[in-house]
Amino acid sequence: MTYRLFIANKNYSSWSMRPWVLLRALDIPFEEVLTPFEGAGQQQAFTHFSPTAKVPCLHDGEQVVWDSLAILEYVAEGHPAAWPGDRAARAWARCASAEMHSGFAAIRDECSMNCSLTLDLDTPSEALEKDLTRLDILWQEGLEAFGGPWLAGDTFTAVDAMFAPVAVRIRGYGIELGTPAMAYAERLLAHPAVAEWIEQGIAETWIDEPHEADCIRGRRIIEDRRQRA
């Protein structure tokens, strides 16, 4: 039976991006079900497929799995390549994924994901600077410990999928990290599954005003890659 992955707008939905990218990267068959955001507040349409009215949500027959990290773990039970084969690398990858899942609040708050826009971030807040410093350290640690080119070794795994939306933000807000981290971000953006998501996000015709406003916040728009009618 093929998985059904419920997601929202690819241009904005960083949490939807994570399991979608992993499934694509591992060539795992799935049916994509995209329901656009409805603006601010409760997403009423999401209640039809998700117990939390949030995305992503995975359906596997009668089994419903919500929350991005839980979905990655569920997929890994049937497809062990989702995590590194080496035990130490796997433990590190799970820790880094959990840290991304529960931490880096300033990155998510101040640099909302938008695949289409390049913005002038101006001066980052103290909280954002702290998050970016930690991100730089974490990425370099994984690359050095496990030899790259991916965070936990020579294979793209769930931990890379967890950080794919961060690479979108790095490019979109002109964020600068150390040389190894920046090179890794470029590899993430060039990965076929990540690049496909971004391309499809840019091609979307929906504009969700709350998400747009959260990205822009009065910042100067350097580039908008969407094709306007």
Helices and strands as residue ranges (DSSP letters): E 3-7, H 14-25, E 30-34, G 44-48, E 57-60, E 63-66, H 68-78, G 80-82, H 87-102, H 105-110, E 117-119, H 126-146, H 158-172, H 179-190, H 192-203, H 209-216, E 221-224
